[in-house]
Amino acid sequence: MWMPTEDEAVEMFARHLVARHRAGASPRARQKAESLKSQGDLRGHQIWNAVADTAERLRQGNRQTTH
């Protein structure tokens, strides 16, 4: 059974959010990160910020290839 690494999981979630929410992907991930932080889940906060960063990178890459 395949188990994704943390980096692979971050990439998968980021790609899913970008496909579904486009420009709203990163803000949604950051909102989730803040929610987790307020609940005391600092590791979840860190991971969802990584998802947001990856979503931003993916969106920037998409903009560069469409111009």
PDB file with one MODEL, atoms N, CA, C and O in Angstrom:
MODEL        1
ATOM      1  N   MET A   1       0.841  -1.183   0.000  1.00  0.00           N
ATOM      2  CA  MET A   1       0.000   0.000   0.000  1.00  0.00           C
ATOM      3  C   MET A   1       0.882   1.241   0.000  1.00  0.00           C
ATOM      4  O   MET A   1       1.830   1.343   0.779  1.00  0.00           O
ATOM      5  N   TRP A   2       0.560   2.180  -0.882  1.00  0.00           N
ATOM      6  CA  TRP A   2       1.338   3.410  -0.999  1.00  0.00           C
ATOM      7  C   TRP A   2       0.903   4.413   0.062  1.00  0.00           C
ATOM      8  O   TRP A   2      -0.287   4.679   0.229  1.00  0.00           O
ATOM      9  N   MET A   3       1.868   4.958   0.768  1.00  0.00           N
ATOM     10  CA  MET A   3       1.615   6.010   1.754  1.00  0.00           C
ATOM     11  C   MET A   3       2.426   7.221   1.325  1.00  0.00           C
ATOM     12  O   MET A   3       3.654   7.154   1.269  1.00  0.00           O
ATOM     13  N   PRO A   4       1.753   8.330   1.021  1.00  0.00           N
ATOM     14  CA  PRO A   4       2.496   9.510   0.571  1.00  0.00           C
ATOM     15  C   PRO A   4       3.365  10.086   1.686  1.00  0.00           C
ATOM     16  O   PRO A   4       3.038   9.995   2.869  1.00  0.00           O
ATOM     17  N   THR A   5       4.468  10.672   1.275  1.00  0.00           N
ATOM     18  CA  THR A   5       5.292  11.405   2.232  1.00  0.00           C
ATOM     19  C   THR A   5       4.561  12.700   2.585  1.00  0.00           C
ATOM     20  O   THR A   5       3.582  13.063   1.933  1.00  0.00           O
ATOM     21  N   GLU A   6       5.027  13.371   3.588  1.00  0.00           N
ATOM     22  CA  GLU A   6       4.406  14.644   3.968  1.00  0.00           C
ATOM     23  C   GLU A   6       4.474  15.640   2.810  1.00  0.00           C
ATOM     24  O   GLU A   6       3.496  16.332   2.527  1.00  0.00           O
ATOM     25  N   ASP A   7       5.622  15.710   2.142  1.00  0.00           N
ATOM     26  CA  ASP A   7       5.768  16.634   1.014  1.00  0.00           C
ATOM     27  C   ASP A   7       4.802  16.286  -0.119  1.00  0.00           C
ATOM     28  O   ASP A   7       4.216  17.178  -0.733  1.00  0.00           O
ATOM     29  N   GLU A   8       4.637  15.002  -0.392  1.00  0.00           N
ATOM     30  CA  GLU A   8       3.694  14.577  -1.431  1.00  0.00           C
ATOM     31  C   GLU A   8       2.263  14.920  -1.041  1.00  0.00           C
ATOM     32  O   GLU A   8       1.475  15.344  -1.887  1.00  0.00           O
ATOM     33  N   ALA A   9       1.921  14.742   0.230  1.00  0.00           N
ATOM     34  CA  ALA A   9       0.574  15.065   0.698  1.00  0.00           C
ATOM     35  C   ALA A   9       0.310  16.564   0.601  1.00  0.00           C
ATOM     36  O   ALA A   9      -0.773  16.979   0.187  1.00  0.00           O
ATOM     37  N   VAL A  10       1.286  17.368   0.976  1.00  0.00           N
ATOM     38  CA  VAL A  10       1.153  18.827   0.860  1.00  0.00           C
ATOM     39  C   VAL A  10       0.902  19.204  -0.597  1.00  0.00           C
ATOM     40  O   VAL A  10       0.011  20.001  -0.892  1.00  0.00           O
ATOM     41  N   GLU A  11       1.677  18.638  -1.496  1.00  0.00           N
ATOM     42  CA  GLU A  11       1.527  18.915  -2.930  1.00  0.00           C
ATOM     43  C   GLU A  11       0.144  18.492  -3.429  1.00  0.00           C
ATOM     44  O   GLU A  11      -0.492  19.221  -4.190  1.00  0.00           O
ATOM     45  N   MET A  12      -0.316  17.326  -3.005  1.00  0.00           N
ATOM     46  CA  MET A  12      -1.635  16.840  -3.440  1.00  0.00           C
ATOM     47  C   MET A  12      -2.754  17.755  -2.948  1.00  0.00           C
ATOM     48  O   MET A  12      -3.648  18.110  -3.716  1.00  0.00           O
ATOM     49  N   PHE A  13      -2.709  18.137  -1.680  1.00  0.00           N
ATOM     50  CA  PHE A  13      -3.736  19.033  -1.149  1.00  0.00           C
ATOM     51  C   PHE A  13      -3.692  20.379  -1.854  1.00  0.00           C
ATOM     52  O   PHE A  13      -4.737  20.944  -2.176  1.00  0.00           O
ATOM     53  N   ALA A  14      -2.498  20.896  -2.095  1.00  0.00           N
ATOM     54  CA  ALA A  14      -2.371  22.184  -2.774  1.00  0.00           C
ATOM     55  C   ALA A  14      -2.938  22.106  -4.189  1.00  0.00           C
ATOM     56  O   ALA A  14      -3.668  23.004  -4.610  1.00  0.00           O
ATOM     57  N   ARG A  15      -2.618  21.057  -4.919  1.00  0.00           N
ATOM     58  CA  ARG A  15      -3.146  20.897  -6.278  1.00  0.00           C
ATOM     59  C   ARG A  15      -4.674  20.786  -6.270  1.00  0.00           C
ATOM     60  O   ARG A  15      -5.349  21.351  -7.131  1.00  0.00           O
ATOM     61  N   HIS A  16      -5.205  20.063  -5.302  1.00  0.00           N
ATOM     62  CA  HIS A  16      -6.656  19.929  -5.183  1.00  0.00           C
ATOM     63  C   HIS A  16      -7.298  21.297  -4.919  1.00  0.00           C
ATOM     64  O   HIS A  16      -8.280  21.662  -5.565  1.00  0.00           O
ATOM     65  N   LEU A  17      -6.739  22.045  -3.969  1.00  0.00           N
ATOM     66  CA  LEU A  17      -7.300  23.360  -3.647  1.00  0.00           C
ATOM     67  C   LEU A  17      -7.227  24.309  -4.828  1.00  0.00           C
ATOM     68  O   LEU A  17      -8.178  25.048  -5.085  1.00  0.00           O
ATOM     69  N   VAL A  18      -6.115  24.303  -5.553  1.00  0.00           N
ATOM     70  CA  VAL A  18      -5.975  25.182  -6.720  1.00  0.00           C
ATOM     71  C   VAL A  18      -6.985  24.792  -7.796  1.00  0.00           C
ATOM     72  O   VAL A  18      -7.607  25.661  -8.408  1.00  0.00           O
ATOM     73  N   ALA A  19      -7.149  23.498  -8.027  1.00  0.00           N
ATOM     74  CA  ALA A  19      -8.105  23.047  -9.039  1.00  0.00           C
ATOM     75  C   ALA A  19      -9.532  23.437  -8.662  1.00  0.00           C
ATOM     76  O   ALA A  19     -10.337  23.792  -9.523  1.00  0.00           O
ATOM     77  N   ARG A  20      -9.827  23.369  -7.397  1.00  0.00           N
ATOM     78  CA  ARG A  20     -11.196  23.636  -6.947  1.00  0.00           C
ATOM     79  C   ARG A  20     -11.472  25.110  -6.683  1.00  0.00           C
ATOM     80  O   ARG A  20     -12.555  25.600  -7.004  1.00  0.00           O
ATOM     81  N   HIS A  21     -10.506  25.826  -6.103  1.00  0.00           N
ATOM     82  CA  HIS A  21     -10.756  27.187  -5.632  1.00  0.00           C
ATOM     83  C   HIS A  21      -9.928  28.262  -6.342  1.00  0.00           C
ATOM     84  O   HIS A  21     -10.109  29.453  -6.087  1.00  0.00           O
ATOM     85  N   ARG A  22      -9.041  27.854  -7.213  1.00  0.00           N
ATOM     86  CA  ARG A  22      -8.185  28.782  -7.963  1.00  0.00           C
ATOM     87  C   ARG A  22      -7.544  29.818  -7.040  1.00  0.00           C
ATOM     88  O   ARG A  22      -6.780  29.447  -6.148  1.00  0.00           O
ATOM     89  N   ALA A  23      -7.832  31.097  -7.229  1.00  0.00           N
ATOM     90  CA  ALA A  23      -7.189  32.153  -6.443  1.00  0.00           C
ATOM     91  C   ALA A  23      -7.524  32.062  -4.955  1.00  0.00           C
ATOM     92  O   ALA A  23      -6.793  32.602  -4.126  1.00  0.00           O
ATOM     93  N   GLY A  24      -8.606  31.395  -4.612  1.00  0.00           N
ATOM     94  CA  GLY A  24      -8.986  31.255  -3.212  1.00  0.00           C
ATOM     95  C   GLY A  24      -8.283  30.118  -2.491  1.00  0.00           C
ATOM     96  O   GLY A  24      -8.496  29.913  -1.296  1.00  0.00           O
ATOM     97  N   ALA A  25      -7.451  29.380  -3.205  1.00  0.00           N
ATOM     98  CA  ALA A  25      -6.801  28.205  -2.624  1.00  0.00           C
ATOM     99  C   ALA A  25      -5.912  28.564  -1.434  1.00  0.00           C
ATOM    100  O   ALA A  25      -6.055  27.997  -0.351  1.00  0.00           O
ATOM    101  N   SER A  26      -5.018  29.485  -1.637  1.00  0.00           N
ATOM    102  CA  SER A  26      -4.082  29.841  -0.569  1.00  0.00           C
ATOM    103  C   SER A  26      -4.799  30.452   0.632  1.00  0.00           C
ATOM    104  O   SER A  26      -4.510  30.065   1.764  1.00  0.00           O
ATOM    105  N   PRO A  27      -5.731  31.403   0.425  1.00  0.00           N
ATOM    106  CA  PRO A  27      -6.443  31.940   1.590  1.00  0.00           C
ATOM    107  C   PRO A  27      -7.213  30.865   2.376  1.00  0.00           C
ATOM    108  O   PRO A  27      -7.272  30.924   3.604  1.00  0.00           O
ATOM    109  N   ARG A  28      -7.796  29.898   1.683  1.00  0.00           N
ATOM    110  CA  ARG A  28      -8.505  28.818   2.373  1.00  0.00           C
ATOM    111  C   ARG A  28      -7.534  27.988   3.207  1.00  0.00           C
ATOM    112  O   ARG A  28      -7.840  27.627   4.344  1.00  0.00           O
ATOM    113  N   ALA A  29      -6.377  27.688   2.651  1.00  0.00           N
ATOM    114  CA  ALA A  29      -5.383  26.907   3.393  1.00  0.00           C
ATOM    115  C   ALA A  29      -4.876  27.691   4.595  1.00  0.00           C
ATOM    116  O   ALA A  29      -4.680  27.117   5.666  1.00  0.00           O
ATOM    117  N   ARG A  30      -4.663  28.984   4.435  1.00  0.00           N
ATOM    118  CA  ARG A  30      -4.194  29.807   5.563  1.00  0.00           C
ATOM    119  C   ARG A  30      -5.273  29.896   6.646  1.00  0.00           C
ATOM    120  O   ARG A  30      -4.963  29.907   7.837  1.00  0.00           O
ATOM    121  N   GLN A  31      -6.536  29.960   6.228  1.00  0.00           N
ATOM    122  CA  GLN A  31      -7.635  29.986   7.188  1.00  0.00           C
ATOM    123  C   GLN A  31      -7.649  28.689   8.002  1.00  0.00           C
ATOM    124  O   GLN A  31      -7.834  28.712   9.218  1.00  0.00           O
ATOM    125  N   LYS A  32      -7.453  27.572   7.323  1.00  0.00           N
ATOM    126  CA  LYS A  32      -7.381  26.278   8.007  1.00  0.00           C
ATOM    127  C   LYS A  32      -6.198  26.256   8.973  1.00  0.00           C
ATOM    128  O   LYS A  32      -6.317  25.764  10.095  1.00  0.00           O
ATOM    129  N   ALA A  33      -5.063  26.786   8.537  1.00  0.00           N
ATOM    130  CA  ALA A  33      -3.865  26.833   9.384  1.00  0.00           C
ATOM    131  C   ALA A  33      -4.144  27.627  10.656  1.00  0.00           C
ATOM    132  O   ALA A  33      -3.771  27.198  11.748  1.00  0.00           O
ATOM    133  N   GLU A  34      -4.790  28.770  10.525  1.00  0.00           N
ATOM    134  CA  GLU A  34      -5.082  29.599  11.691  1.00  0.00           C
ATOM    135  C   GLU A  34      -6.080  28.919  12.620  1.00  0.00           C
ATOM    136  O   GLU A  34      -5.969  29.021  13.841  1.00  0.00           O
ATOM    137  N   SER A  35      -7.046  28.231  12.042  1.00  0.00           N
ATOM    138  CA  SER A  35      -8.014  27.497  12.847  1.00  0.00           C
ATOM    139  C   SER A  35      -7.312  26.424  13.687  1.00  0.00           C
ATOM    140  O   SER A  35      -7.596  26.265  14.874  1.00  0.00           O
ATOM    141  N   LEU A  36      -6.405  25.704  13.059  1.00  0.00           N
ATOM    142  CA  LEU A  36      -5.663  24.672  13.777  1.00  0.00           C
ATOM    143  C   LEU A  36      -4.777  25.271  14.868  1.00  0.00           C
ATOM    144  O   LEU A  36      -4.660  24.720  15.962  1.00  0.00           O
ATOM    145  N   LYS A  37      -4.160  26.401  14.553  1.00  0.00           N
ATOM    146  CA  LYS A  37      -3.302  27.068  15.538  1.00  0.00           C
ATOM    147  C   LYS A  37      -4.111  27.482  16.763  1.00  0.00           C
ATOM    148  O   LYS A  37      -3.659  27.329  17.897  1.00  0.00           O
ATOM    149  N   SER A  38      -5.323  28.013  16.520  1.00  0.00           N
ATOM    150  CA  SER A  38      -6.156  28.447  17.642  1.00  0.00           C
ATOM    151  C   SER A  38      -6.619  27.267  18.498  1.00  0.00           C
ATOM    152  O   SER A  38      -6.991  27.444  19.658  1.00  0.00           O
ATOM    153  N   GLN A  39      -6.594  26.068  17.924  1.00  0.00           N
ATOM    154  CA  GLN A  39      -6.956  24.856  18.661  1.00  0.00           C
ATOM    155  C   GLN A  39      -5.726  24.210  19.322  1.00  0.00           C
ATOM    156  O   GLN A  39      -5.832  23.173  19.976  1.00  0.00           O
ATOM    157  N   GLY A  40      -4.568  24.840  19.138  1.00  0.00           N
ATOM    158  CA  GLY A  40      -3.347  24.331  19.752  1.00  0.00           C
ATOM    159  C   GLY A  40      -2.597  23.320  18.904  1.00  0.00           C
ATOM    160  O   GLY A  40      -1.628  22.719  19.369  1.00  0.00           O
ATOM    161  N   ASP A  41      -3.034  23.123  17.662  1.00  0.00           N
ATOM    162  CA  ASP A  41      -2.375  22.158  16.761  1.00  0.00           C
ATOM    163  C   ASP A  41      -1.309  22.888  15.942  1.00  0.00           C
ATOM    164  O   ASP A  41      -1.557  23.302  14.810  1.00  0.00           O
ATOM    165  N   LEU A  42      -0.145  23.036  16.519  1.00  0.00           N
ATOM    166  CA  LEU A  42       0.911  23.798  15.860  1.00  0.00           C
ATOM    167  C   LEU A  42       1.486  23.058  14.653  1.00  0.00           C
ATOM    168  O   LEU A  42       1.895  23.687  13.677  1.00  0.00           O
ATOM    169  N   ARG A  43       1.519  21.739  14.716  1.00  0.00           N
ATOM    170  CA  ARG A  43       2.024  20.955  13.571  1.00  0.00           C
ATOM    171  C   ARG A  43       1.055  21.076  12.397  1.00  0.00           C
ATOM    172  O   ARG A  43       1.484  21.244  11.256  1.00  0.00           O
ATOM    173  N   GLY A  44      -0.240  20.992  12.667  1.00  0.00           N
ATOM    174  CA  GLY A  44      -1.235  21.177  11.620  1.00  0.00           C
ATOM    175  C   GLY A  44      -1.146  22.565  11.021  1.00  0.00           C
ATOM    176  O   GLY A  44      -1.275  22.740   9.809  1.00  0.00           O
ATOM    177  N   HIS A  45      -0.923  23.560  11.883  1.00  0.00           N
ATOM    178  CA  HIS A  45      -0.742  24.947  11.419  1.00  0.00           C
ATOM    179  C   HIS A  45       0.433  25.036  10.446  1.00  0.00           C
ATOM    180  O   HIS A  45       0.333  25.672   9.397  1.00  0.00           O
ATOM    181  N   GLN A  46       1.527  24.404  10.798  1.00  0.00           N
ATOM    182  CA  GLN A  46       2.723  24.422   9.953  1.00  0.00           C
ATOM    183  C   GLN A  46       2.455  23.735   8.609  1.00  0.00           C
ATOM    184  O   GLN A  46       2.850  24.246   7.561  1.00  0.00           O
ATOM    185  N   ILE A  47       1.796  22.599   8.641  1.00  0.00           N
ATOM    186  CA  ILE A  47       1.534  21.847   7.413  1.00  0.00           C
ATOM    187  C   ILE A  47       0.595  22.619   6.494  1.00  0.00           C
ATOM    188  O   ILE A  47       0.841  22.699   5.291  1.00  0.00           O
ATOM    189  N   TRP A  48      -0.478  23.189   7.042  1.00  0.00           N
ATOM    190  CA  TRP A  48      -1.423  23.909   6.188  1.00  0.00           C
ATOM    191  C   TRP A  48      -0.825  25.206   5.647  1.00  0.00           C
ATOM    192  O   TRP A  48      -1.222  25.657   4.573  1.00  0.00           O
ATOM    193  N   ASN A  49       0.114  25.810   6.359  1.00  0.00           N
ATOM    194  CA  ASN A  49       0.833  26.949   5.783  1.00  0.00           C
ATOM    195  C   ASN A  49       1.708  26.484   4.626  1.00  0.00           C
ATOM    196  O   ASN A  49       1.872  27.211   3.647  1.00  0.00           O
ATOM    197  N   ALA A  50       2.269  25.286   4.726  1.00  0.00           N
ATOM    198  CA  ALA A  50       3.044  24.723   3.611  1.00  0.00           C
ATOM    199  C   ALA A  50       2.126  24.459   2.418  1.00  0.00           C
ATOM    200  O   ALA A  50       2.522  24.671   1.272  1.00  0.00           O
ATOM    201  N   VAL A  51       0.902  23.997   2.682  1.00  0.00           N
ATOM    202  CA  VAL A  51      -0.073  23.811   1.599  1.00  0.00           C
ATOM    203  C   VAL A  51      -0.357  25.157   0.933  1.00  0.00           C
ATOM    204  O   VAL A  51      -0.396  25.242  -0.294  1.00  0.00           O
ATOM    205  N   ALA A  52      -0.552  26.198   1.722  1.00  0.00           N
ATOM    206  CA  ALA A  52      -0.818  27.538   1.179  1.00  0.00           C
ATOM    207  C   ALA A  52       0.360  28.030   0.345  1.00  0.00           C
ATOM    208  O   ALA A  52       0.163  28.571  -0.743  1.00  0.00           O
ATOM    209  N   ASP A  53       1.566  27.852   0.837  1.00  0.00           N
ATOM    210  CA  ASP A  53       2.760  28.270   0.090  1.00  0.00           C
ATOM    211  C   ASP A  53       2.854  27.528  -1.239  1.00  0.00           C
ATOM    212  O   ASP A  53       3.176  28.124  -2.268  1.00  0.00           O
ATOM    213  N   THR A  54       2.576  26.240  -1.215  1.00  0.00           N
ATOM    214  CA  THR A  54       2.638  25.433  -2.431  1.00  0.00           C
ATOM    215  C   THR A  54       1.549  25.853  -3.407  1.00  0.00           C
ATOM    216  O   THR A  54       1.791  25.921  -4.613  1.00  0.00           O
ATOM    217  N   ALA A  55       0.357  26.135  -2.901  1.00  0.00           N
ATOM    218  CA  ALA A  55      -0.733  26.606  -3.760  1.00  0.00           C
ATOM    219  C   ALA A  55      -0.355  27.921  -4.437  1.00  0.00           C
ATOM    220  O   ALA A  55      -0.628  28.108  -5.622  1.00  0.00           O
ATOM    221  N   GLU A  56       0.262  28.820  -3.703  1.00  0.00           N
ATOM    222  CA  GLU A  56       0.709  30.095  -4.287  1.00  0.00           C
ATOM    223  C   GLU A  56       1.742  29.847  -5.383  1.00  0.00           C
ATOM    224  O   GLU A  56       1.688  30.455  -6.452  1.00  0.00           O
ATOM    225  N   ARG A  57       2.680  28.949  -5.104  1.00  0.00           N
ATOM    226  CA  ARG A  57       3.713  28.625  -6.104  1.00  0.00           C
ATOM    227  C   ARG A  57       3.074  28.038  -7.359  1.00  0.00           C
ATOM    228  O   ARG A  57       3.444  28.403  -8.475  1.00  0.00           O
ATOM    229  N   LEU A  58       2.120  27.134  -7.177  1.00  0.00           N
ATOM    230  CA  LEU A  58       1.439  26.527  -8.327  1.00  0.00           C
ATOM    231  C   LEU A  58       0.673  27.576  -9.127  1.00  0.00           C
ATOM    232  O   LEU A  58       0.710  27.565 -10.357  1.00  0.00           O
ATOM    233  N   ARG A  59      -0.012  28.471  -8.448  1.00  0.00           N
ATOM    234  CA  ARG A  59      -0.775  29.524  -9.138  1.00  0.00           C
ATOM    235  C   ARG A  59       0.162  30.453  -9.905  1.00  0.00           C
ATOM    236  O   ARG A  59      -0.152  30.858 -11.024  1.00  0.00           O
ATOM    237  N   GLN A  60       1.306  30.795  -9.319  1.00  0.00           N
ATOM    238  CA  GLN A  60       2.270  31.651 -10.014  1.00  0.00           C
ATOM    239  C   GLN A  60       2.802  30.956 -11.253  1.00  0.00           C
ATOM    240  O   GLN A  60       2.960  31.585 -12.299  1.00  0.00           O
ATOM    241  N   GLY A  61       3.078  29.663 -11.147  1.00  0.00           N
ATOM    242  CA  GLY A  61       3.547  28.898 -12.286  1.00  0.00           C
ATOM    243  C   GLY A  61       2.506  28.849 -13.388  1.00  0.00           C
ATOM    244  O   GLY A  61       2.848  28.942 -14.566  1.00  0.00           O
ATOM    245  N   ASN A  62       1.237  28.702 -13.020  1.00  0.00           N
ATOM    246  CA  ASN A  62       0.150  28.674 -14.000  1.00  0.00           C
ATOM    247  C   ASN A  62       0.006  30.014 -14.708  1.00  0.00           C
ATOM    248  O   ASN A  62      -0.253  30.055 -15.911  1.00  0.00           O
ATOM    249  N   ARG A  63       0.171  31.100 -13.977  1.00  0.00           N
ATOM    250  CA  ARG A  63       0.061  32.434 -14.593  1.00  0.00           C
ATOM    251  C   ARG A  63       1.194  32.664 -15.586  1.00  0.00           C
ATOM    252  O   ARG A  63       0.987  33.259 -16.643  1.00  0.00           O
ATOM    253  N   GLN A  64       2.389  32.193 -15.244  1.00  0.00           N
ATOM    254  CA  GLN A  64       3.540  32.402 -16.126  1.00  0.00           C
ATOM    255  C   GLN A  64       3.406  31.615 -17.415  1.00  0.00           C
ATOM    256  O   GLN A  64       3.866  32.073 -18.461  1.00  0.00           O
ATOM    257  N   THR A  65       2.788  30.439 -17.370  1.00  0.00           N
ATOM    258  CA  THR A  65       2.681  29.618 -18.577  1.00  0.00           C
ATOM    259  C   THR A  65       1.524  30.050 -19.471  1.00  0.00           C
ATOM    260  O   THR A  65       1.464  29.641 -20.630  1.00  0.00           O
ATOM    261  N   THR A  66       0.594  30.872 -18.956  1.00  0.00           N
ATOM    262  CA  THR A  66      -0.548  31.295 -19.771  1.00  0.00           C
ATOM    263  C   THR A  66      -0.298  32.618 -20.481  1.00  0.00           C
ATOM    264  O   THR A  66      -1.092  33.008 -21.337  1.00  0.00           O
ATOM    265  N   HIS A  67       0.779  33.316 -20.151  1.00  0.00           N
ATOM    266  CA  HIS A  67       1.053  34.605 -20.806  1.00  0.00           C
ATOM    267  C   HIS A  67       1.981  34.445 -21.980  1.00  0.00           C
ATOM    268  O   HIS A  67       2.315  35.427 -22.642  1.00  0.00           O
TER     269      HIS A  67
ENDMDL
END
